[in-house]
Amino acid sequence: MTIYKADNYEYIYNGFKTIDKDVFHFCLLASEETLQERLAARGDTPGGWTYQQIKKCENALKDKKFEEQIITDTLDTNDVIIKILSKITQNPSYQADNPHHPIGLD
């Protein structure tokens, strides 16, 4: 989900923090060319609304709050999952006995 508007981001992020103080946030990025290819592959109309959002989101995601970035141009879904799990488990606040321990990490 892309949440690039600051107010919406803060509302959702802070809401998650009330549920679990150890919220991890990752910004998945891809080049404009990759995004256009992905939109075309899923059947979006070239030049349509989704295509028009690319530049706006690209600019908004330069904000410091989105600094935990994963470039996805050459990654498939499984690669992204592995990167995210790796970053979470390497985080000092993460505990091996954490009740939210990801399944299948071992």
C-alpha positions in Angstrom: 0.0 0.0 0.0 1.4 3.4 -0.9 0.6 6.0 1.8 2.4 9.1 0.7 0.3 11.8 2.3 1.9 12.8 5.6 -1.4 13.1 7.6 -2.6 9.7 6.4 0.8 8.1 7.1 1.0 9.5 10.6 -2.6 8.4 11.4 -2.0 4.8 10.3 1.5 4.5 11.6 0.5 5.9 15.1 -2.5 3.6 15.1 -0.3 0.6 14.6 2.0 1.9 17.3 -0.9 1.8 19.8 -1.3 -1.9 19.0 2.4 -2.8 19.1 5.3 -0.4 19.9 7.7 -2.3 17.7 6.2 -1.3 14.3 8.5 -1.8 11.3 7.9 0.3 8.2 9.5 -0.3 4.9 9.3 1.8 1.7 9.3 -0.4 -1.4 10.6 1.5 -4.4 11.1 0.8 -8.1 12.1 2.9 -11.0 9.4 4.7 -13.0 10.1 2.3 -15.9 9.5 -0.7 -13.7 6.4 0.8 -12.2 5.0 1.4 -15.7 5.8 -2.2 -16.7 4.0 -3.5 -13.6 1.0 -1.3 -14.2 0.7 -2.5 -17.8 1.1 -6.1 -16.8 -1.8 -5.9 -14.4 -3.9 -4.3 -17.1 -4.0 -0.6 -16.1 -4.7 1.9 -18.9 -1.4 3.6 -20.0 -1.6 7.3 -19.0 -4.5 6.6 -16.6 -4.8 7.6 -13.0 -2.4 5.0 -11.6 0.3 6.1 -14.1 -0.3 9.8 -13.1 0.4 9.0 -9.5 4.0 7.8 -10.1 5.8 11.2 -10.0 3.7 12.5 -7.1 4.5 9.4 -5.0 8.1 9.3 -6.1 8.6 12.9 -4.8 6.7 12.3 -1.6 8.6 9.1 -0.8 11.9 11.1 -0.6 10.7 12.3 2.8 12.9 11.1 5.7 10.1 9.1 7.3 10.5 6.7 4.3 14.2 6.2 4.7 14.0 2.4 5.3 13.9 1.7 1.6 14.0 -1.5 -0.4 14.6 -1.2 -4.2 12.4 -3.8 -5.8 13.2 -3.5 -9.6 15.0 -6.8 -9.8 13.3 -8.6 -6.9 10.4 -11.0 -6.9 7.9 -11.2 -4.0 9.8 -13.9 -2.2 13.0 -11.8 -2.4 11.2 -8.8 -0.8 9.9 -11.0 2.0 13.4 -12.3 2.7 14.8 -8.8 2.8 12.1 -7.5 5.2 12.4 -10.5 7.5 16.2 -10.1 7.5 15.9 -6.4 8.4 13.4 -7.1 11.2 15.4 -9.9 12.8 18.6 -7.9 12.6 17.0 -5.0 14.4 18.2 -4.6 18.0 14.7 -4.2 19.3 13.8 -7.6 17.9 14.0 -10.5 20.4 14.2 -14.2 19.3 11.6 -15.0 21.8 9.3 -12.3 20.5 5.7 -13.6 20.3 5.6 -12.1 16.8 8.5 -14.2 15.6 8.1 -14.7 11.8 7.3 -18.3 10.8 9.7 -20.0 8.5 12.7 -17.8 9.3 14.8 -20.7 10.6 
